[in-house]
Amino acid sequence: MNIIEAHGLRKDFVVRVRAGRLRREKRVVSAVDGVGLTVARGEMLGYIGPNGAGKSTTLKMLTGVLMPSAGEVRVCGLRPVAQRTRLAMRIGVVFGQRSQLWWDLPLRDSFDLLRHIYRVPTADHAARLRRCRSLLDLDEFLDIPVRQLSLGQRMRGELTAALLHGPEVLFLDEPTIGLDVVSKRAVREFLAELGRTGDTTLLLTTHDLADIERLCRRLVVIDHGRVVHDGSIEALHARYGSHRLVVVDLDEPLPEPPVLPGAPLYRTESDGRRLAFACESATAGEVVARLSGLAALRDVSVVEPDIEDVVARLYTTPTPTALPTPPPPPCPVDHEVVVARDGVS
Ligand SMILES: Nc1ncnc2c1ncn2[C@@H]1O[C@H](COP(=O)(O)OP(=O)(O)OP(=O)(O)O)[C@@H](O)[C@H]1O
């Protein structure tokens, strides 16, 4: 059974924009425009898109913070807004820019309060906290008030707070934003470990594609509120024709650029002493074997296709083609809001 099911999910915001010195006009912003998303239990899904694509808005609808303007959504079989309290017991949420911890309390006390709020049995709470303490190295700052923690320490606290009640789904909105490389690595390792056990479904939005590469087999890309890719990272590379590169350093440049079947020359550097070939249908081994018959190779490396490149190409496609989505079911509520940028309807 899918733990997340969304069909024709839509969120329109009505905003007022200046249209002259005194006049304001209403304009509808379709932040999410018919998103269809199904996530199986235990899956780790990367949900990415350029700024303003509609990622946070989707997450807010999935977690019951925002009422959809149209569409059907079920998380853990529940309707997020109507059954928000029940849903809160079954999901965990980490919004990188916001905190769910008590600012003036030491982390340890925040965790204790959460145990009472979620009515977690003492033994379960202790076991989960023990695991987080060891995997996230919490001990050195457990007794420090949250306001005095560094961003990386706080984020480790946020992750723990989101997991202490044993959620089935963890929603993470930019969990590594602003973290240094060491904290990023700690958070990624922790999430990878969480994914390995397969008990928690993970939906992650991030601008750091290394998070996605490390954690997610499946990638959903949205742009202008619509899904433009849903599949593996490899499928995305295939779609944009990005390939592994074989890069060779030569002692001396060749008089003519070599023509290799199935591996066109991709780049030439260092006055022809460094050549890169794209492995379209040839394997890296075949490319190296052919080249070594043509020249003395000083050095050889194989470079995996760069996810940043392919995603940048996807984002800069002028009119991304949305994947076909089934027609949305009838709108459950007639909902129109006028809100400030950070308002919640
Ligand atoms: N409360 C709101 N009122 C009006 N417009 C909103 C509101 N929230 C979001 N929007 C608009 O909806 C669109 C999608 O915003 P959203 O925050 O979901 O994007 P995002 O993909 O999370 O972006 P980012 O990567 O920059 O965080 C944007 O055009 C944004 O300005």
The ligand as a MOL file (V3000), in Angstrom:
LIG
                    3D

  0  0  0     0  0            999 V3000
M  V30 BEGIN CTAB
M  V30 COUNTS 31 33 0 0 0
M  V30 BEGIN ATOM
M  V30 1 N 1.6000 32.0050 1.5540 0
M  V30 2 C 1.8120 32.3160 0.2940 0
M  V30 3 N 1.1580 33.3490 -0.2800 0
M  V30 4 C 1.3460 33.6740 -1.5590 0
M  V30 5 N 2.2000 33.0210 -2.3840 0
M  V30 6 C 2.8760 31.9920 -1.8660 0
M  V30 7 C 2.7250 31.5930 -0.5040 0
M  V30 8 N 3.5350 30.5280 -0.2770 0
M  V30 9 C 4.1690 30.2840 -1.4320 0
M  V30 10 N 3.7780 31.1570 -2.3720 0
M  V30 11 C 4.2240 31.1980 -3.7690 0
M  V30 12 O 4.0800 29.9010 -4.2920 0
M  V30 13 C 5.1740 29.5540 -5.1140 0
M  V30 14 C 5.8150 28.2710 -4.5800 0
M  V30 15 O 6.4130 28.5480 -3.3160 0
M  V30 16 P 7.1530 27.4170 -2.4590 0
M  V30 17 O 7.6070 28.0480 -1.1910 0
M  V30 18 O 6.3010 26.2170 -2.3730 0
M  V30 19 O 8.3990 27.0920 -3.3980 0
M  V30 20 P 9.6880 26.2210 -3.1030 0
M  V30 21 O 9.8240 25.2950 -4.2480 0
M  V30 22 O 9.6190 25.6130 -1.7440 0
M  V30 23 O 10.7990 27.3260 -3.1800 0
M  V30 24 P 12.2270 27.4730 -2.4390 0
M  V30 25 O 13.1340 26.4360 -3.0480 0
M  V30 26 O 12.6610 28.8480 -2.8060 0
M  V30 27 O 12.0060 27.2790 -0.9740 0
M  V30 28 C 6.0840 30.7640 -5.1320 0
M  V30 29 O 5.7620 31.5360 -6.2680 0
M  V30 30 C 5.7130 31.5130 -3.8720 0
M  V30 31 O 5.9540 32.8840 -3.9950 0
M  V30 END ATOM
M  V30 BEGIN BOND
M  V30 1 1 1 2
M  V30 2 1 2 3
M  V30 3 2 2 7
M  V30 4 2 3 4
M  V30 5 1 4 5
M  V30 6 2 5 6
M  V30 7 1 6 7
M  V30 8 1 6 10
M  V30 9 1 7 8
M  V30 10 2 8 9
M  V30 11 1 9 10
M  V30 12 1 10 11
M  V30 13 1 11 12
M  V30 14 1 11 30
M  V30 15 1 12 13
M  V30 16 1 13 14
M  V30 17 1 13 28
M  V30 18 1 14 15
M  V30 19 1 15 16
M  V30 20 2 16 17
M  V30 21 1 16 18
M  V30 22 1 16 19
M  V30 23 1 19 20
M  V30 24 2 20 21
M  V30 25 1 20 22
M  V30 26 1 20 23
M  V30 27 1 23 24
M  V30 28 2 24 25
M  V30 29 1 24 26
M  V30 30 1 24 27
M  V30 31 1 28 29
M  V30 32 1 28 30
M  V30 33 1 30 31
M  V30 END BOND
M  V30 END CTAB
M  END
